[in-house]
């Protein structure tokens, strides 16, 4: 049985939630190396989430030639998984509960899609909304991964400053899903974002380094602890990157100069000083390094 709420079907009986904090990831936008998706899965593992609902007709919003259905075979049975927006929840013994939202970007009827998500957060009296993501950037692999974000009020911004989250000053193309943050803010829901920046020249298809870095921030904000399987995979990737990068730099000493400039650029961003500018030559060096890392 299910109950309809906007474009979503909710499970029944519908759970009662205590001023939940909602975490969302938006695919494929700002989900480089699946950093946002993996982090939300990590939160689900920590909290023990359960399904709350999904879109009744996902084909109203998604183009299935761009988000492909998947065939799944179990013995003599064949299932076809249709891409969908999936909402889950987790109740806590004390304090507020949580809502986790896995939201593909819509190709059609975006306003209805966003409106339905806003209605869901309104019905459950959400207190806070957080967008989690990951992006590729020219950052040094020798520093803690940069995390940028913004907050809707000074108290929350102070918490993020203590967690060493760098204020985002991004301007440019975005996703229509950015409307979600604006609309929930109009309802009086606190909002903030956390985006981890992954080295674009030393990246993985599933980058657990980004997950662990985001979880370090969420640990300071919520006291979440990163599960060992995620931490172990991140450590393996860090070691692989360090070993391979060291080999490449021994062969090509010019990369040391590039790395020094990346570190200076990073330190300026974190220290909120005037940023240094990266030259086109550095970008070409990094593209070459990315190619060699892929071969390694």
C-alpha positions as CSV (number, residue, x, y, z in Angstrom):
1,X,0.0,0.0,0.0
2,X,1.1,3.6,-0.6
3,X,0.0,7.1,-0.2
4,X,0.4,9.7,-2.8
5,X,2.2,13.0,-2.1
6,X,2.7,15.2,-5.2
7,X,4.5,13.0,-7.7
8,X,5.6,10.6,-5.0
9,X,4.2,7.4,-3.6
10,X,5.0,7.0,0.1
11,X,5.1,3.8,2.0
12,X,2.2,3.0,4.4
13,X,2.0,3.4,7.3
14,X,3.7,6.7,6.8
15,X,6.3,7.2,9.6
16,X,6.1,10.2,11.9
17,X,9.4,12.0,11.8
18,X,10.8,14.5,14.4
19,X,12.0,17.7,12.6
20,X,14.2,15.7,10.2
21,X,17.4,16.9,8.6
22,X,17.4,16.1,4.9
23,X,20.5,15.2,2.9
24,X,20.3,15.1,-0.9
25,X,22.5,14.2,-3.8
26,X,21.8,15.2,-7.4
27,X,23.1,13.0,-10.2
28,X,24.9,13.5,-12.4
29,X,25.5,17.1,-11.4
30,X,28.3,17.5,-8.8
31,X,28.7,13.8,-8.3
32,X,32.3,13.4,-9.6
33,X,33.7,10.0,-8.7
34,X,30.3,9.2,-7.3
35,X,31.5,11.1,-4.2
36,X,28.0,12.4,-3.3
37,X,26.2,9.1,-4.0
38,X,28.7,7.1,-2.0
39,X,28.5,9.5,0.9
40,X,24.7,9.2,1.0
41,X,25.0,5.5,0.9
42,X,27.5,5.8,3.8
43,X,25.0,7.8,5.8
44,X,22.4,5.2,5.0
45,X,24.6,2.5,6.4
46,X,25.3,4.5,9.6
47,X,21.7,5.5,10.2
48,X,20.0,2.3,9.0
49,X,17.6,4.0,6.6
50,X,14.3,2.6,5.3
51,X,12.5,3.5,2.1
52,X,10.0,6.3,2.4
53,X,8.9,6.7,-1.2
54,X,9.7,7.1,-4.9
55,X,8.2,8.7,-7.9
56,X,4.9,7.1,-9.1
57,X,5.8,7.7,-12.8
58,X,9.5,8.4,-13.2
59,X,9.0,8.5,-17.0
60,X,7.2,11.8,-16.6
61,X,10.5,13.4,-15.5
62,X,13.4,11.3,-16.9
63,X,14.5,10.4,-20.4
64,X,15.2,6.7,-20.3
65,X,17.5,6.9,-23.3
66,X,19.8,9.0,-21.1
67,X,19.2,7.2,-17.8
68,X,19.1,3.6,-18.9
69,X,17.0,1.0,-17.2
70,X,19.1,-2.0,-16.0
71,X,18.3,-5.7,-16.5
72,X,18.8,-7.9,-13.4
73,X,18.7,-11.7,-13.5
74,X,18.2,-13.9,-10.5
75,X,18.0,-17.6,-11.3
76,X,15.1,-17.9,-13.8
77,X,13.7,-14.5,-13.0
78,X,14.4,-11.3,-14.9
79,X,13.8,-7.8,-13.4
80,X,14.2,-4.4,-15.0
81,X,15.2,-1.6,-12.7
82,X,13.7,1.7,-13.8
83,X,15.7,4.8,-12.8
84,X,13.8,6.7,-10.1
85,X,14.1,9.3,-7.4
86,X,14.3,7.4,-4.1
87,X,13.6,8.9,-0.7
88,X,14.5,7.1,2.6
89,X,14.3,7.9,6.3
90,X,16.0,7.1,9.5
91,X,14.5,7.5,13.0
92,X,16.7,8.3,16.0
93,X,16.0,7.5,19.7
94,X,16.8,11.0,20.6
95,X,16.9,14.3,18.7
96,X,15.9,14.9,15.1
97,X,15.4,12.2,12.5
98,X,16.9,12.1,8.9
99,X,15.6,12.0,5.4
100,X,18.0,10.9,2.6
101,X,17.2,11.8,-1.0
102,X,18.7,10.3,-4.1
103,X,17.6,12.7,-6.8
104,X,18.4,12.3,-10.5
105,X,18.3,15.5,-12.5
106,X,15.0,15.8,-14.4
107,X,14.8,16.2,-18.2
108,X,11.1,17.2,-18.2
109,X,8.6,18.9,-15.9
110,X,11.3,20.1,-13.6
111,X,9.0,22.5,-11.7
112,X,6.6,19.7,-10.8
113,X,9.5,17.5,-9.7
114,X,11.0,20.2,-7.5
115,X,7.6,21.2,-6.2
116,X,6.9,17.6,-5.1
117,X,10.2,17.4,-3.2
118,X,9.5,20.7,-1.5
119,X,6.0,19.5,-0.6
120,X,7.4,16.3,0.9
121,X,9.9,18.2,3.1
122,X,7.1,20.6,4.2
123,X,4.7,17.7,5.1
124,X,7.4,16.1,7.3
125,X,8.3,19.4,8.9
126,X,12.0,19.2,7.8
127,X,14.2,21.6,9.8
128,X,17.3,21.5,7.7
129,X,18.3,20.6,4.1
130,X,21.8,19.8,3.0
131,X,23.1,19.2,-0.6
132,X,26.1,16.9,-0.7
133,X,28.3,16.7,-3.8
134,X,31.7,16.2,-5.4
135,X,33.5,17.9,-8.3
136,X,36.7,17.7,-10.2
137,X,39.2,20.5,-9.6
138,X,42.8,21.4,-9.9
139,X,43.7,20.8,-6.3
140,X,46.9,19.2,-4.9
141,X,46.7,15.5,-3.9
142,X,49.2,16.4,-1.1
143,X,46.6,18.4,0.9
144,X,43.3,17.4,2.6
145,X,40.7,17.5,-0.1
146,X,39.1,21.0,-0.3
147,X,35.5,21.2,0.7
148,X,33.4,24.2,-0.2
149,X,29.9,25.2,0.8
150,X,27.4,27.8,1.9
151,X,24.9,28.1,4.7
152,X,21.7,30.0,5.1
153,X,22.3,31.5,8.5
154,X,25.2,32.7,10.6
155,X,25.0,30.0,13.3
156,X,25.3,27.2,10.7
157,X,28.0,29.2,8.8
158,X,30.0,29.4,12.1
159,X,29.8,25.6,12.4
160,X,31.0,25.2,8.9
161,X,33.9,27.6,9.4
162,X,35.0,25.6,12.5
163,X,34.9,22.5,10.2
164,X,37.2,24.4,7.8
165,X,34.7,24.5,4.9
166,X,35.6,27.2,2.4
167,X,32.8,29.5,1.4
168,X,31.7,28.9,-2.2
169,X,31.8,31.9,-4.6
170,X,30.8,29.9,-7.7
171,X,29.0,31.7,-10.5
172,X,28.0,30.1,-13.8
173,X,26.0,27.2,-15.2
174,X,24.1,25.2,-12.6
175,X,21.2,22.7,-12.4
176,X,17.5,23.4,-12.3
177,X,17.6,21.5,-9.0
178,X,19.2,24.6,-7.4
179,X,15.6,25.8,-7.2
180,X,15.1,23.2,-4.5
181,X,17.4,25.0,-2.1
182,X,15.8,28.3,-2.8
183,X,12.2,27.1,-2.3
184,X,12.9,25.2,1.0
185,X,14.6,28.3,2.3
186,X,11.4,30.3,1.7
187,X,9.7,27.8,3.9
188,X,12.0,28.6,6.8
189,X,14.1,25.5,6.4
190,X,17.8,25.9,7.1
191,X,20.0,25.1,4.1
192,X,23.7,24.3,3.6
193,X,25.9,22.6,1.0
194,X,29.0,20.6,1.1
195,X,31.0,19.9,-2.1
196,X,34.3,18.1,-2.0
197,X,36.9,18.9,-4.7
198,X,38.7,15.9,-6.2
199,X,42.0,16.2,-8.1
200,X,40.9,15.9,-11.8
201,X,44.2,14.4,-12.8
202,X,44.3,11.6,-10.1
203,X,40.7,10.4,-10.0
204,X,38.8,7.1,-9.6
205,X,35.4,6.1,-11.0
206,X,34.4,5.5,-7.4
207,X,36.5,7.9,-5.3
208,X,36.3,7.0,-1.6
209,X,38.8,9.7,-0.7
210,X,36.0,12.3,-1.3
211,X,33.6,10.2,0.8
212,X,36.0,10.2,3.8
213,X,36.7,13.9,3.5
214,X,33.0,14.7,3.5
215,X,32.4,12.4,6.4
216,X,35.1,14.2,8.3
217,X,33.1,17.4,8.0
218,X,29.8,15.6,8.9
219,X,31.5,14.1,11.9
220,X,32.2,17.6,13.2
221,X,28.6,18.7,12.5
222,X,26.8,15.5,13.5
223,X,29.3,13.1,15.2
224,X,29.0,10.6,12.3
225,X,31.8,8.1,12.2
226,X,33.1,6.8,8.9
227,X,32.5,3.0,8.6
228,X,35.8,1.0,8.2
229,X,35.0,-0.4,4.7
230,X,34.8,3.2,3.3
231,X,37.9,4.3,5.3
232,X,39.9,1.3,4.1
233,X,39.1,1.8,0.5
234,X,40.0,5.5,0.8
235,X,43.3,4.6,2.3
236,X,44.1,2.1,-0.5
237,X,43.3,4.8,-3.1
238,X,45.5,7.4,-1.2
239,X,48.4,5.0,-1.2
240,X,48.0,4.1,-4.9
241,X,47.9,7.8,-5.8
242,X,51.0,8.7,-3.7
243,X,53.0,5.8,-5.1
244,X,52.1,6.4,-8.7
245,X,52.5,10.2,-8.5
246,X,55.9,9.8,-6.9
247,X,57.0,7.5,-9.7
248,X,55.8,9.9,-12.3
249,X,57.5,12.9,-10.6
250,X,60.8,11.1,-10.4
251,X,60.6,10.6,-14.2
252,X,59.3,14.1,-14.9
253,X,60.8,16.6,-12.3
254,X,58.8,19.5,-13.9
255,X,55.7,18.1,-12.1
256,X,57.2,19.2,-8.8
257,X,57.0,22.8,-9.9
258,X,53.4,22.2,-10.9
259,X,52.6,20.6,-7.6
260,X,54.2,23.5,-5.7
261,X,51.9,26.0,-7.6
262,X,48.8,23.9,-6.9
263,X,49.7,23.8,-3.2
264,X,50.1,27.6,-3.1
265,X,46.8,28.1,-4.9
266,X,45.1,25.7,-2.4
267,X,46.7,27.4,0.6
268,X,45.4,30.8,-0.6
269,X,41.9,29.5,-1.0
270,X,41.8,27.8,2.4
271,X,43.5,30.9,4.0
272,X,41.0,33.2,2.3
273,X,43.8,35.1,0.7
274,X,44.0,36.4,-2.8
275,X,44.1,33.3,-5.0
276,X,47.0,32.7,-7.3
277,X,46.3,32.1,-11.0
278,X,47.1,28.8,-12.7
279,X,48.8,29.1,-16.1
280,X,47.7,27.3,-19.2
281,X,51.0,25.4,-19.0
282,X,50.0,23.9,-15.7
283,X,46.6,22.8,-17.1
284,X,48.5,21.0,-19.9
285,X,50.8,19.4,-17.5
286,X,47.9,18.1,-15.4
287,X,46.1,16.8,-18.5
288,X,49.3,14.8,-19.3
289,X,49.5,13.6,-15.7
290,X,45.8,12.5,-15.8
291,X,46.6,10.5,-18.9
292,X,49.6,8.8,-17.3
293,X,47.6,8.1,-14.1
294,X,44.9,6.4,-16.2
295,X,47.5,4.2,-17.8
296,X,48.9,3.3,-14.4
